[in-house]
Amino acid sequence: MSVASRTIYFKNNVGCLWEEPEGYLRLDYYPSQREEAQFRALLTHVRQAMKRHGWGRLLINQQQMSALTPAEESWMVNEWLPQAVLEDGYRYGAVIVAHDVFARLAMTGLVMTSRKLGHTYRNFEHEKEAITWLLAQ
């Protein structure tokens, strides 16, 4: 009997999106400056993967992520997140928080918007706790 393993769904200079065998997606951000088009492409693939699999759970590893630009934050809050929740079934986000304090602060707007949409984000310092919580949802 073979053990299922994770597979890469999409990868670019901003990060990597994984399909996890336990039935959730994993998004790892890379430590670099982002081009907005690449950032949007990565997150568009997150939505496509959610819709394709019918999965509403996402593990978001932001540990190496730099702060969002105002344009990135605005797009996520006003377009991406509402569409992901209302159209693609995004329900739970387990965030392994960034080391960069400004990246952590940028998540505040997303968290406030997500609550209005019936979506739940929860922050974690460690991956193990984040996965345990996500799998319980």
Secondary structure, DSSP 8 states (H G I E B T S, - for coil): ------EEEEE-SSEEEEEETTTEEEEEE-SS---HHHHHHHHHHHHHHHHHHT--EEEEE-TT-----HHHHHHIIIIIHHHHHHHH---EEEEE--SSHHHHHHHHHHHHHHHHHT-EEEEESSHHHHHHHHHT-
